[in-house]
Amino acid sequence: MTPDGGAQTLADRFRDHFRHRDHLYGVLLAEMADDWEAGGVTRELFEGWEESETRQFVQLRLLAGLFRIVLRGEAPQLVPFYPVLGGDADLDEAWAAVRPVLAAHVDELRESLREAPQTNEPARAVALLVGLSEAVRRTGLRRVRLLEVGASAGLGLHVDRYRFLGDGWSAGPEGSPLVVDGCAAAGFVPEPFEVIERRGCDLAPVDVTTDDGAAHLRSFVWPWMLERHRRLDGAIDVAREHPATVDRAPAGRWLAHRLAEPAPDGVLTVVWHSVTRVYWPVEETEAVGSVIEAARSRMPVAHVSLETPWAAWESASARDVPHWPRIELDGDLLGTCDHHGPPVHLER
Ligand SMILES: C[S@@+](CC[C@H](N)C(=O)[O-])C[C@H]1O[C@@H](n2cnc3c(N)ncnc32)[C@H](O)[C@@H]1O
């Protein structure tokens, strides 16, 4: 709703998303809002999506589609606006360069609106490390079967292969292609554990062993976030060395199948998810919760999540208030962290 109680148009949503012009997407969404109202190419691109749900973030889908065109080398004139590609051009000139590219790729960009955001962030695995360590302490079990729902490319499944550096602690193999630093969490004690099996699911899994798959993931990482691109590259190297299976399936149904399989004795089954529940329908959230509860009578299960309560996204006004993602183990709040992982603040 707008402040005067009217329905939000797509232009309102585009303007609301960042509300500044400090980076490329802030500029492009402000310009696209004006262009949509003026009946320009933006109106054509989003035709039929006017009533889409806010949580579908269609504007981010479009910007990712555009980034893929740039990554493929089909819009070299836009490279100067993408810092990750070395660009540092004046953003006030971006829209004049972008608009013709949008017009030249209407079909592909309309297709990209069907692709739910895949903002993969391997550094969110620090939340899994925190939850998993606490689960190991509570159960005394160190052999782990790791199941990730909404896994996208399954980068979180490699938590034991990343190096983490926090305040007064470290974990993971030295020499890992991915070093997640700045984890903070003073006083945190990482527990040793062994992942004996790992598997994930996603509605739209991404295979990062292919160049298209890797470009797909890169396209959802905002192009001025150089550190995030560095981390993603490191995680892609790990995943290419140790491919993990990510099945194409919705979270609840897939988890029901996995948890119906007997777990080996002495093994802790860890169900993990990060920044996916916000995209789930209510029934999915209920299904995941109930299959986990049902499995507890058959095997030791830990449910670790890094999610933002949906209520925080629901109203534009709530978005002005910090609403950090919560690290939870079986519903207990262990701490909070940034949307992309570090730094972690532990609950005391
Ligand atoms: C923002 S990405 C997060 C990926 C990864 N968990 C991370 O934190 O980097 C959200 C993922 O949730 C997936 N997803 C959305 N709804 C889903 C559902 N009902 N079942 C399984 N996966 C779902 C999307 O396809 C997408 O890959």
The ligand as an ORCA input file, in Angstrom:
! r2SCAN-3c Opt
* xyz 0 1
  C      17.959    -16.440     -2.392
  S      18.260    -18.086     -2.893
  C      19.210    -18.663     -1.526
  C      20.154    -19.744     -1.924
  C      21.040    -20.259     -0.801
  N      20.242    -20.909      0.206
  C      21.887    -19.160     -0.191
  O      21.580    -18.701      0.916
  O      22.854    -18.724     -0.820
  C      16.662    -18.799     -2.635
  C      16.519    -20.178     -3.233
  O      15.309    -20.767     -2.743
  C      14.785    -21.582     -3.783
  N      13.390    -21.872     -3.471
  C      12.353    -21.004     -3.427
  N      11.218    -21.641     -3.081
  C      11.538    -22.941     -2.875
  C      10.803    -24.095     -2.491
  N       9.496    -24.010     -2.257
  N      11.441    -25.263     -2.386
  C      12.785    -25.346     -2.641
  N      13.529    -24.285     -3.013
  C      12.917    -23.100     -3.123
  C      15.006    -20.741     -5.005
  O      14.911    -21.509     -6.190
  C      16.402    -20.182     -4.742
  O      17.399    -21.018     -5.259
*
